[in-house]
Amino acid sequence: MKNNLKNKVKKPTRHPDYFEVVVEDIKGKLEVIIEGQTVASERFDKFEQQTNSSFQTVFSYLSRIDDELQEIKNEIKKLKEELKGKAELVRLETLEIRVARIEEEMARH
C-alpha cells in the first residue's frame, strides 16, 4: 500500500525557466534595495556636508565674537587704569588746593 501512495504523489515538475524567473525576480528586488540604499547614502552625505558647513559657520562666528570680547575686555582694563589715574589727579589737585589754603591761613597768622 505504501508503494501505491508513493506512485500516486506527483513531484512538482519544475522547468529550468522557472528558476531563471525566480532568480531574475530576486535580482530585480536586490537592485531596488541597492538603489534605495544608494539614494539614502547620497542624501545622508549631503546632509552631513550641510551640517559640517553650518558648524563651521557657527564656529567661525563664535570665534569672532570671542576675539571681540577679548578686545573689549582689554579696552575696559585700559579705561579702568586711565580713570584710576585721572581720579588720582583730581584727588591730588584737591589736596594741593587745600594745602595752598592752609599755607595762606598760616601766612596770615
Summary of the structure (lengths in Angstrom):
residues: 109
radius of gyration: 46.8
end to end distance: 155.5
largest distance: 155.5
contacts: 195
relative contact order: 0.03
helix: 92%
strand: 0%
